[in-house]
Amino acid sequence: MGVDVLTLVEAWSALDRLSDYWGAVLLEEPPDFAVEFRALTMRDEVSPQLWADAYVSAFAHGHRLTLVTFDKALARSVNGAVLLKVWS
C-alpha cells in the first residue's frame, strides 16, 4: 500500500470519520464464530496469512456479510466475495 499505509492512530481516526459520515460500526464476533473459525483453520501447516484470512471469512460468514477485498486469493477462497481492483 506504500504511502497510503496508516499508523494505528490514523486508522482509528479514519474509522471515526467513517462512523461520523457513513454510520460505520465495529461488530462483535458473531454467535458460533469459534466453530466456523476453527473449521477453517484445522490444518497441519504454518500460515499467518491463512489464519488472518480465516478470521475475516468466519466473521463475515457469521454475520451474513459480503466480504469485500483487494486480495485475489482471499476473494477466491470465500464464496460470494467481491474483489475490488485498483486502477492506476
Number of C-alpha atoms within 10 A of each C-alpha: 5 5 5 6 9 13 9 9 9 11 12 12 13 13 16 15 13 13 13 11 9 9 10 12 11 7 8 9 14 15 11 11 18 15 10 18 20 14 12 16 16 9 10 6 8 8 11 9 10 15 16 12 21 21 20 16 23 23 23 19 18 17 14 10 12 14 18 15 14 12 13 13 11 22 19 12 12 19 12 12 18 17 16 12 10 6 4 3
